[in-house]
Amino acid sequence: MISPPDKRQALVIGAGLSGSAVAHSLAMRGWSVTVLDQASGVGAGASGLPAGLAAPHVSPDDNVLSRITRAGVQATLQRAQALLHSGTDWALTGVLEHNLAGKRRLPANASDHHSAPATAAQLAAAGLPPDSPALWHAQAGWIRPRQLVAAQLQTPGVQVQWGQQVQGIEQRGEHWAVTDAKGQTLGEGPLLVVASAFDSLALLRPLPNFAVPLNPLRGQVSFGHLTDLSEDQRQLLPPFPVNGHGSFISGVPTPEGLPGWFIGATFERNCEQAPVRAEDHTANQVRLATLLPALGETMAGQFDPERVQGWAGLRCTLPNRLPAVGPIDPERLPGLWLSAGMGARGITLAVLCGELLAAWLSQEPLPLPDVLAKHLAAERFAS
Ligand SMILES: Cc1cc2nc3c(=O)[nH]c(=O)nc-3n(C[C@H](O)[C@H](O)[C@H](O)COP(=O)(O)OP(=O)(O)OC[C@H]3O[C@@H](n4cnc5c(N)ncnc54)[C@H](O)[C@@H]3O)c2cc1C
């Protein structure tokens, strides 16, 4: 049973996609929200990704993950529409999914989907042979996560305190307090939302009866500027993102602001650091050659270590690829909530998770059916 605190004041740890989405959703409902982050500004964690995709997962049986990602994409695109500039921060381009492994099949009754087999014209635009197995997701596009984070944090009612590394959380009467390495209190309030991705684990580990198996999964994106490509190479660029074996996006500003191309991402388990590695650029070159063979062949030279740029980060994963959101243990730990474990889909899922958390707290209708919300509930990890 969720009983919301009397005072609508929240403390959020972590200012990435997850924490900023929670802060925005609560502030839009009249809450006063303080977000604490150990970094000096936006994009220190995985949400510093220069460009990524909001795209649905599809499966022949329209499984839970597929239905949740569909709701997530819709929530993200609506948020982007409301807060971001189309063309520079995000774009609803549609995404072509090159179905290399042949695993991605649409359910027989896909009437509420915006996904369909790709047409010959879409395949041709991507430079793929007409018999390539591929899907077209019309409700999908690219987003620059930093832009979304920054916009969500600018919501009136949200205050961000940078350079605040939380080392401990403790219950003080009806409040939760967060402390630094010296044990000094950094903030206190009736609602605490932990949204610090993999680092949430260290904060939550001391709690009794709650074990959330968060794991780090390092990934690297390789990118460059369109101005460094020849006219022939530019002619081969697909006019929309292509995913499948990784994803390729072009025409999106790089962190320097020039239009760029991006291919990623690598997957490396059991790594808690995120350095950029030369061997990952090689892996991304192979990824591009598999995803879009003609383009991959002509762009091979762009992966030269002198030319290519890279960005690496840590995804925070959970075993079933679904995040953990909401109260951790409403009976024993009232006021302690979580939004973490976005995995490789934070762009698609974080906004939905923020809305779900705020709807639970405000006792409003949920942004997705109860039966799906149950699969996201953080409480599933309470014993
Ligand atoms: C290479 C790569 C490619 C990706 N591509 C896509 C994609 O195409 N589509 C998609 O949907 N998703 C993609 N993702 C996943 C997406 O980037 C993440 O799921 C999302 O950014 C996670 O957001 P978050 O807020 O949970 O975590 P983070 O962005 O990591 O934010 C956590 C924040 O908590 C702060 N913090 C940590 N510990 C503390 C502490 N003790 N005290 C205070 N602050 C703390 C950090 O500084 C950080 O700002 C990709 C990820 C990677 C790495």
The ligand as an SDF file (V2000), in Angstrom:
LIG
                    3D

 53 58  0  0  0  0  0  0  0  0999 V2000
   27.1960    3.2140  -25.3940 C   0  0  0  0  0  0  0  0  0  0  0  0
   25.7650    3.3700  -24.9710 C   0  0  0  0  0  0  0  0  0  0  0  0
   24.7710    3.4680  -25.9330 C   0  0  0  0  0  0  0  0  0  0  0  0
   23.4260    3.6170  -25.5560 C   0  0  0  0  0  0  0  0  0  0  0  0
   22.4660    3.7470  -26.5240 N   0  0  0  0  0  0  0  0  0  0  0  0
   21.1770    3.8860  -26.1520 C   0  0  0  0  0  0  0  0  0  0  0  0
   20.1590    4.0510  -27.1270 C   0  0  0  0  0  0  0  0  0  0  0  0
   20.4160    4.1380  -28.3290 O   0  0  0  0  0  0  0  0  0  0  0  0
   18.8690    4.1170  -26.6960 N   0  0  0  0  0  0  0  0  0  0  0  0
   18.5320    4.0640  -25.3680 C   0  0  0  0  0  0  0  0  0  0  0  0
   17.3460    4.1130  -25.0410 O   0  0  0  0  0  0  0  0  0  0  0  0
   19.4780    3.9580  -24.4240 N   0  0  0  0  0  0  0  0  0  0  0  0
   20.7850    3.8520  -24.7890 C   0  0  0  0  0  0  0  0  0  0  0  0
   21.7440    3.7180  -23.8250 N   0  0  0  0  0  0  0  0  0  0  0  0
   21.3300    3.6080  -22.4260 C   0  0  0  0  0  0  0  0  0  0  0  0
   21.0920    4.9660  -21.7620 C   0  0  0  0  0  0  0  0  0  0  0  0
   22.1560    5.8520  -22.0580 O   0  0  0  0  0  0  0  0  0  0  0  0
   20.9830    4.7400  -20.2480 C   0  0  0  0  0  0  0  0  0  0  0  0
   20.0180    3.7450  -19.9900 O   0  0  0  0  0  0  0  0  0  0  0  0
   20.5860    6.0000  -19.4830 C   0  0  0  0  0  0  0  0  0  0  0  0
   21.3920    7.0850  -19.8370 O   0  0  0  0  0  0  0  0  0  0  0  0
   20.6670    5.7410  -17.9970 C   0  0  0  0  0  0  0  0  0  0  0  0
   20.2680    6.9290  -17.3220 O   0  0  0  0  0  0  0  0  0  0  0  0
   20.3650    6.9880  -15.7260 P   0  0  0  0  0  0  0  0  0  0  0  0
   19.9140    8.3290  -15.3240 O   0  0  0  0  0  0  0  0  0  0  0  0
   19.7120    5.7970  -15.1290 O   0  0  0  0  0  0  0  0  0  0  0  0
   21.9290    6.8040  -15.4150 O   0  0  0  0  0  0  0  0  0  0  0  0
   23.1290    7.8460  -15.6120 P   0  0  0  0  0  0  0  0  0  0  0  0
   22.9710    8.6540  -16.8220 O   0  0  0  0  0  0  0  0  0  0  0  0
   24.3820    7.0270  -15.4820 O   0  0  0  0  0  0  0  0  0  0  0  0
   22.9840    8.8410  -14.3940 O   0  0  0  0  0  0  0  0  0  0  0  0
   23.3360    8.5310  -13.0800 C   0  0  0  0  0  0  0  0  0  0  0  0
   23.7340    9.8480  -12.4110 C   0  0  0  0  0  0  0  0  0  0  0  0
   23.9330    9.5840  -11.0270 O   0  0  0  0  0  0  0  0  0  0  0  0
   25.0570   10.3220  -10.5870 C   0  0  0  0  0  0  0  0  0  0  0  0
   25.5820    9.6370   -9.4070 N   0  0  0  0  0  0  0  0  0  0  0  0
   26.0860    8.3780   -9.3600 C   0  0  0  0  0  0  0  0  0  0  0  0
   26.4290    8.0850   -8.0950 N   0  0  0  0  0  0  0  0  0  0  0  0
   26.1460    9.1650   -7.3250 C   0  0  0  0  0  0  0  0  0  0  0  0
   26.2810    9.4660   -5.9520 C   0  0  0  0  0  0  0  0  0  0  0  0
   26.7810    8.5580   -5.0790 N   0  0  0  0  0  0  0  0  0  0  0  0
   25.8990   10.6910   -5.5070 N   0  0  0  0  0  0  0  0  0  0  0  0
   25.3930   11.6130   -6.3640 C   0  0  0  0  0  0  0  0  0  0  0  0
   25.2570   11.3680   -7.6850 N   0  0  0  0  0  0  0  0  0  0  0  0
   25.6010   10.1580   -8.1630 C   0  0  0  0  0  0  0  0  0  0  0  0
   25.9950   10.3230  -11.7860 C   0  0  0  0  0  0  0  0  0  0  0  0
   26.9110   11.4040  -11.7320 O   0  0  0  0  0  0  0  0  0  0  0  0
   25.0270   10.4180  -12.9500 C   0  0  0  0  0  0  0  0  0  0  0  0
   24.8170   11.7650  -13.3650 O   0  0  0  0  0  0  0  0  0  0  0  0
   23.0950    3.6150  -24.1820 C   0  0  0  0  0  0  0  0  0  0  0  0
   24.0900    3.5350  -23.2080 C   0  0  0  0  0  0  0  0  0  0  0  0
   25.4160    3.4140  -23.5850 C   0  0  0  0  0  0  0  0  0  0  0  0
   26.4840    3.3410  -22.5350 C   0  0  0  0  0  0  0  0  0  0  0  0
  1  2  1  0
  2  3  1  0
  2 52  2  0
  3  4  2  0
  4  5  1  0
  4 50  1  0
  5  6  2  0
  6  7  1  0
  6 13  1  0
  7  8  2  0
  7  9  1  0
  9 10  1  0
 10 11  2  0
 10 12  1  0
 12 13  2  0
 13 14  1  0
 14 15  1  0
 14 50  1  0
 15 16  1  0
 16 17  1  0
 16 18  1  0
 18 19  1  0
 18 20  1  0
 20 21  1  0
 20 22  1  0
 22 23  1  0
 23 24  1  0
 24 25  2  0
 24 26  1  0
 24 27  1  0
 27 28  1  0
 28 29  2  0
 28 30  1  0
 28 31  1  0
 31 32  1  0
 32 33  1  0
 33 34  1  0
 33 48  1  0
 34 35  1  0
 35 36  1  0
 35 46  1  0
 36 37  1  0
 36 45  1  0
 37 38  2  0
 38 39  1  0
 39 40  1  0
 39 45  2  0
 40 41  1  0
 40 42  2  0
 42 43  1  0
 43 44  2  0
 44 45  1  0
 46 47  1  0
 46 48  1  0
 48 49  1  0
 50 51  2  0
 51 52  1  0
 52 53  1  0
M  END
$$$$
